[in-house]
């Protein structure tokens, strides 16, 4: 499996997830304009080819990316705007849980 950062692609006038992404649409940076500049996290199954110019992440690299975004746009414990902000440890745990579920 590969953890990747990707952008949506245009297909028949719609913006869609590229076909090589098995599960995507996670953790875009809210600083980016949607959908033109939005970069998402997804994963690609073993054996599936994808463009070699995409950024790939290890677990620790993805956790670092998310903590940096979290410092500007806090992730919430329950996901709702009024919920408490996650700690860095909770962000790391959420990312690890996501990666483990796809490994």
N, C-alpha and C positions, 0 to 999 in steps of 0.2 A: 504494500500500500504506500502511496505517496500523499503527503499533505501538501496542498498547493494553494497559492493565491492566484485568483483568476478574475477576469472581467466577463460580464455578460456579452453575448455576441448577437448581432442582428440576424433575424431570420424571418422572411416574409413580413417585414415591417414591425416585428416585435423583438424585444430584447429577451433572450433566453439563456439558460445555463448551457455551456458547451457540452456536447455529447460524451466527451471523455470523463466528465465529472460524474461520479456515482452518487455522491451525496454532497450537496453544496448549499451555498447561500448563508453561510455563517459569518458572524463577526466582522461586518463591514465597518469602516471608519466613518463615523457620522460627519467628519469634516469634509468628506468627498461629496461632490454633487451627484445625485442619483438621476438616472442610471449611468450616465456617461462616464464618470470617473470612479464609480464604485468598484472596489476590489473586495472580493469575497474569499472566504476560506472554504475549501472542500477537500474531498479525498478522491483519489483515483485508485481503482483496484489493481492489484499486481497483474502484469501482463498487458495492461491497456496503455497504448501509446498516447502521449500528450506533448504539446510543444515544449521543446527543451529550453525556451527562453522564460518559462514561468518560474517564479520563486517557489522553492520547496522548503519545508520546515521539518526540523526534528521537534520532538515534544518540547524540549527546553527553549528552542527558538520561538515556537508558537506561543508558549507561555510568556516569554519576554515581550513579544509583539502585543499580546493582549493586555499585559500590565501597562505598557506604554499608552495604548488607546484608553484603557481604564483610567489612567491618570488625568485624561482630558475629558472623557465621556464615561463616567462611572457605570460599571455593571451593577445591577441591583439583585439582591438576594432572591426575590421572588419574580423579578423581571418587570415589575410595575413601577411607574415613575415615583410613587410615594414610598416604595420599599426601601429598606436600609441599603446603603452602599456595601458592596462586597469588599472584604479585605484582599490584599494581594494573595494571601494564602488561599482564600476562597476562589479567587480567579484561577490560580494555578490548579486547584483541585477540580474545578469545572472543566478546564481544558483537558486535564489528564483523563477525566471520566469520558469526555467526548472521544478522545483518541483511543482509549482502551476499548470502548464500545465498537470501534471500527477496525480493531487490530485482529 
